[in-house]
Amino acid sequence: MHVLFYLPVVTPWWFDAIVAPIIRIMARDATVSVLVPPLWRGTGIGPEQLTACADLEMVDWYILDGEDHPKLRTSAADEAELIALVRDIGADLILCRSADLATPELFPGIVRFIMEGAAPPFATDPATVWLPETLFDHGMMPAIDPAARARLDALFRPSWDEARARFGAADRDGFLAQAGLPQGKRLIGLPLEYEHEEMFFGQHYSFASNIDLVNAIADQLDDDMILAVTNHPLNEMHCDNAPLHAAIAARGGTVRMVPAIGAPGGATMMLARYGDGMIVGNSKSFGGCAFFGTPMLRLSRFRTGGWMHAYDGFAPFAADIRAGMARAADPADALSWFALHLIDHVFDPATPGLTAADLIDRVTRPVDERRWEAGAARLAGHRMSEAA
């Protein structure tokens, strides 16, 4: 097996914590090639990453440092030399950390993306990942034999019950007071996307900026609705948020920024729990809607699992909320989807004994009952570490 890593938007942290361990696993039993650009706008790798991998002498490294290497972050589909190089390498499996879909579509062999494994509100290690066929198809559910699904649900039930218990008894009034939100209004949540310069996945957002998104939704609000916005934690850390706050203030109270509550993402999960509806794009926050049964409007070019019953337009979404008949995710399907994702699909590259064959099996067997016991045990171990 020849495995190629194509990594135009890997960050140094991602490389150190996630991708380099996967390269090491693959290199023990497979031929490995790596295509990666130098550091630019927070993506690519630097000398520190290469030095840490100096012992991997059997790996073929291709540092894509041509003068046009910034194009790799958005689209390199017209880069004939790159496409020819990948075809000459002739890998059987290509693992991509790429925000560009057009270029990988031109690659030979099996192509998969290395994506975050997190599924809020369930706590997971930040280094857990999975290997989907594309970037942001959310909640897709393959057919599973009913007996196998019952076993999967049973294995996941302790994690599901723990998450329910963690949120405790409902206290909507207390949340509204803590978040500075008014009583007597229909509450629409809007978690914002990360939009730092290193976030090249932003090319797939439905709006040019978070401000444009806020304004587009605010223009459609009914008088009895409040748009409750939560900022992405990394926006708070790395971005100038003053223009966003000014745009929200200009709405005269119909749009409110909800402050951080608890752990990162906590305010968003509270909105998913207590809101009348939530609007999401490509964010993982859709998981909160699935878990709490909150009606969801999804603004995305990617697919959404049918069991989530997501809306794709604001007018019918708002009308059904106003009528008290907004549709939401099926709770039984929600449990099964979280179970499949977190027990079967997601893995930790630091797992002792993980082999190249194990990782290749995750590509060739997207659903495999033989992974479930270990996946459930990993979740149980993380629950205990979180509680300690």
Salt bridges, closest charged atoms under 4 A:
ASP55 OD2 - ARG24 NH1 2.81
ASP78 OD1 - LYS71 NZ 3.04
GLU79 OE2 - LYS71 NZ 2.93
GLU116 OE2 - ARG97 NH2 3.06
GLU133 OE2 - ARG112 NH2 3.80
ASP137 OD2 - ARG303 NE 2.93
GLU162 OE2 - ARG166 NE 3.43
ASP219 OD1 - ARG251 NH2 2.89
ASP222 OD2 - ARG322 NH2 2.16
ASP224 OD2 - ARG186 NH1 2.13
ASP276 OD2 - ARG172 NH2 3.54
ASP333 OD1 - ARG149 NH2 2.71
ASP344 OD1 - ARG371 NH2 2.74
ASP361 OD1 - ARG365 NE 3.19
ASP361 OD1 - ARG370 NH2 3.81
ASP361 OD2 - ARG371 NH1 2.96
ASP368 OD2 - ARG370 NH2 2.73
GLU369 OE1 - ARG151 NH1 3.02
GLU373 OE2 - ARG151 NH2 3.42
GLU386 OE2 - HIS382 NE2 3.56
